[in-house]
Amino acid sequence: MGKHCLPLALVALSALLSTTASLAAEYPEQPISLMVPYGAGGATDYQARIVTMPSVEKQHLGQPMIIVNKPGAGGRVGWNWFANDAVADGYELATYNIPHFLAQALEGGVEYDLDSFEPIANWGADPAVVVVAANSEYQNIEQLLEFARQNPGRVTFSGAGLYVGHHIAALQIEKALDSELAYIATKGGGVAAMAAVVAGDVMAGINNLSDAYRAREQGLVRILAVADTERNKALLPDVPTLQEAGYDIDDASVNYRGVMVPANTPDAVIDTLAAKMPAMFYDAQVVSLMAEGGAPMEIMEREQVKAMWGKRREMLGRLLEELK
């Protein structure tokens, strides 16, 4: 029996290598779905539709990418599905949002963590911003937050969910003020959160820069401050950071967006996607449309994203402990 073990092992290895090489050569052979764990029209959905437009071109993937929305609970519904039920064959991908799924995993109550997924590439870094309706009495961030300091719990802030970037920014503001905000996690993601500000259902909101930029272009909101370490000079050169306004709030809530696969996806598929997707994001039409929509881009390749995920998990772990 021992005499046959080595040849059988070699045969099995040869078959595996042959299958892997074949998979790499043929993939993809059919359309690819990209699950977005937020509703249609929000920033993640809007941007995902733009960055996947060039996928049909042969030099990229040669197959269309089809957006599938699975919204609910700040991304939890979609990511729970992706971690447990997605087929790991390269034809079911998902968007990620950092810090969202990392903070949710750290807080518990979900079925995924950092090791549930493998990153492919990153396309954007969208800071949280503080917004008020265009007709609000608050003209600047100092006026709004001074009222919040003096009136704990009276200032209502809308946001896209719990332990998403919006909520993390709200928690940081509370700590900086040493006062309580009434943070309201709206159903319907960033679109609903922005609608609540415009309708006057809340006094203010914390939203994505990209959503706020489009709303400001329509004359619907005033953007008071950015939760980042420096101004966005390309899109909002006139809007100060919260740090500039005197509040000790860093970039922990910046929303990094990109594409990932289930953790047990074949290496050959991961390598193909990782080699081709960054070039899709650099496509001239993609860059132009993202700029028009006020969507800040930060393109990273797979190894850079893996490093970012690890660094952000450490940062969020410390931050969430401090904010409790």
URMOLIN-V365622 format. One record per helix or strand of 3 or more residues. SS is the DSSP state (H for helix, E for strand). FROM is the first residue (numbers start at 1). TO is the last residue. If there is no record, write none. Layout:
SS&FROM&TO / SS&FROM&TO
//
This chain:
H&2&26 / E&32&36 / H&43&51 / H&53&56 / E&65&69 / H&73&85 / E&92&98 / H&100&107 / H&114&116 / E&117&126 / E&128&133 / H&141&150 / E&156&159 / H&165&177 / E&182&185 / H&189&199 / E&204&208 / H&209&217 / E&221&227 / E&255&262 / H&267&281 / H&284&292 / E&297&300 / H&302&323
//
